Amino acid sequence: MLYRNFGKPIFFKLDAEKAHHLVIGGLHTTGKLPGGAPLLHMMYGVKEIPELAVDLFGLHFPTPVGLAAGLDKNAEAVAGFSAVGFGFMEVGTVTPLAQPGNELPRLFRLPPDEALVNRMGFNNHGASQMASRLEALSARPIPIAVNIGKNKATPNEEAHVDYEKCIAALYTQADFFVVNISSPNTPDLRNLQHGSELATLLSAVMQEIEVHNARMGKKKAVLVKIAPDVSDEELTFMVDTIQKSGVSGIIATNTTISREGLTHENAKETGGLSGRPLTERSTEIIARIYKQTEGTLPIIGSGGIFDSQDAYDKIRAGASLVEIYTALIYKGPEINRQLHAGLLELLKRDGFSHISEAVGADHR
Ligand SMILES: Cc1cc2nc3c(=O)[nH]c(=O)nc-3n(C[C@H](O)[C@H](O)[C@H](O)COP(=O)(O)O)c2cc1C
């Protein structure tokens, strides 16, 4: 209510990126104030519900809905986001070196389509800044995934070095890593998803993580985040390569470059489209991955989740966890309580006593 009636009308009058900085700044400050995080938790938090808690990748996720990458690119508001009902969050995409990203404006709302178009281009403060911020956290109530990418100036042949550098700089601070090769806003990045480039990159990434895992006696997971704009053949190949690489899971999906069925004039802007137009396509990709891997490779579902039915559809298609970004902008932090209450009802309706029983249920 608070967001819909007061926050959103103000934020939506501002330029989209300015509103974004206000939210991050506000959550950063509130999270740091004594009593700030407990206050946010009281207003928007979600109590752990045993039926919805997930144990995966050697981690405990108190709730199954996470914050997708790109909102807290620099890990500036982790305490705040951790308090508003998310079961995990991704920070980043972070690159080895700080970079400014693309020219402004680069973030656009499409309200009638419940969508956003962004061409941010991995604007971020760099891996060492992020490591210091995460190190300074006084508490970590939810798992934190570090989403990693390559600097714009790094050619694809050298991309693996950038991913290795990010893992080395952030290994102790990340609970798990997400290899982002699916942003449409870094030239040629998505080529890393195809052909021999994918196997080469993932082999380098796995070698790097295994060195750190062995040294620290841990088993930190690496996931790969993929794009929705792939043919069936490309997807089959990608999933096969990802599975063979020893990676722990897939995030499906990132934003799309498709512009089908949009009404708002901002549809003409270049960049990745997120939100409602992505709902069905990302669920379809999740279903295909689950089917191909026979449920052996955990999937985090991302793309156009606005209500509990959207989240549940992705879980039944094969997602073990889900995450949101655009719906948080349109519906505010109230959405987390709605999603969890609705998910619990849907599980009960279908006779499941735990969320894990619903994962991939559409295939049985
Ligand atoms: C403004 C914006 C910035 C984003 N930045 C990143 C990013 O840096 N890395 C990434 O992996 N995904 C990024 N994403 C994609 C989201 O993490 C998410 O996968 C996508 O938006 C689909 O989910 P949604 O429909 O709930 O927003 C970004 C999305 C938006 C809207």
Ligand as a Chemical Component Dictionary entry (heavy atoms), coordinates in Angstrom:
data_LIG
# 
_chem_comp.id                   LIG 
_chem_comp.type                 NON-POLYMER 
_chem_comp.pdbx_formal_charge   0 
_chem_comp.three_letter_code    LIG 
# 
loop_
_chem_comp_atom.comp_id 
_chem_comp_atom.atom_id 
_chem_comp_atom.alt_atom_id 
_chem_comp_atom.type_symbol 
_chem_comp_atom.charge 
_chem_comp_atom.model_Cartn_x 
_chem_comp_atom.model_Cartn_y 
_chem_comp_atom.model_Cartn_z 
_chem_comp_atom.pdbx_ordinal 
LIG C1  C1  C 0 17.684 -2.120  -15.163 1  
LIG C2  C2  C 0 18.074 -3.564  -15.222 2  
LIG C3  C3  C 0 19.396 -3.905  -15.054 3  
LIG C4  C4  C 0 19.788 -5.235  -15.100 4  
LIG N1  N1  N 0 21.097 -5.563  -14.909 5  
LIG C5  C5  C 0 21.477 -6.863  -14.903 6  
LIG C6  C6  C 0 22.810 -7.209  -14.642 7  
LIG O1  O1  O 0 23.675 -6.367  -14.386 8  
LIG N2  N2  N 0 23.143 -8.524  -14.682 9  
LIG C7  C7  C 0 22.221 -9.506  -14.932 10 
LIG O2  O2  O 0 22.572 -10.692 -14.919 11 
LIG N3  N3  N 0 20.934 -9.190  -15.152 12 
LIG C8  C8  C 0 20.547 -7.908  -15.141 13 
LIG N4  N4  N 0 19.229 -7.586  -15.357 14 
LIG C9  C9  C 0 18.254 -8.675  -15.639 15 
LIG C10 C10 C 0 17.499 -9.087  -14.380 16 
LIG O3  O3  O 0 18.384 -9.619  -13.424 17 
LIG C11 C11 C 0 16.420 -10.137 -14.702 18 
LIG O4  O4  O 0 17.050 -11.351 -15.073 19 
LIG C12 C12 C 0 15.500 -9.699  -15.823 20 
LIG O5  O5  O 0 15.145 -8.350  -15.676 21 
LIG C13 C13 C 0 14.205 -10.542 -15.868 22 
LIG O6  O6  O 0 13.510 -10.483 -14.653 23 
LIG P1  P1  P 0 12.291 -9.446  -14.394 24 
LIG O7  O7  O 0 11.335 -9.594  -15.534 25 
LIG O8  O8  O 0 11.727 -9.879  -13.061 26 
LIG O9  O9  O 0 12.882 -8.096  -14.331 27 
LIG C14 C14 C 0 18.821 -6.259  -15.319 28 
LIG C15 C15 C 0 17.476 -5.899  -15.477 29 
LIG C16 C16 C 0 17.093 -4.576  -15.418 30 
LIG C17 C17 C 0 15.639 -4.229  -15.587 31 
# 
loop_
_chem_comp_bond.comp_id 
_chem_comp_bond.atom_id_1 
_chem_comp_bond.atom_id_2 
_chem_comp_bond.value_order 
_chem_comp_bond.pdbx_ordinal 
LIG C1  C2  SING 1  
LIG C2  C3  SING 2  
LIG C2  C16 DOUB 3  
LIG C3  C4  DOUB 4  
LIG C4  N1  SING 5  
LIG C4  C14 SING 6  
LIG N1  C5  DOUB 7  
LIG C5  C6  SING 8  
LIG C5  C8  SING 9  
LIG C6  O1  DOUB 10 
LIG C6  N2  SING 11 
LIG N2  C7  SING 12 
LIG C7  O2  DOUB 13 
LIG C7  N3  SING 14 
LIG N3  C8  DOUB 15 
LIG C8  N4  SING 16 
LIG N4  C9  SING 17 
LIG N4  C14 SING 18 
LIG C9  C10 SING 19 
LIG C10 O3  SING 20 
LIG C10 C11 SING 21 
LIG C11 O4  SING 22 
LIG C11 C12 SING 23 
LIG C12 O5  SING 24 
LIG C12 C13 SING 25 
LIG C13 O6  SING 26 
LIG O6  P1  SING 27 
LIG P1  O7  DOUB 28 
LIG P1  O8  SING 29 
LIG P1  O9  SING 30 
LIG C14 C15 DOUB 31 
LIG C15 C16 SING 32 
LIG C16 C17 SING 33 
# 
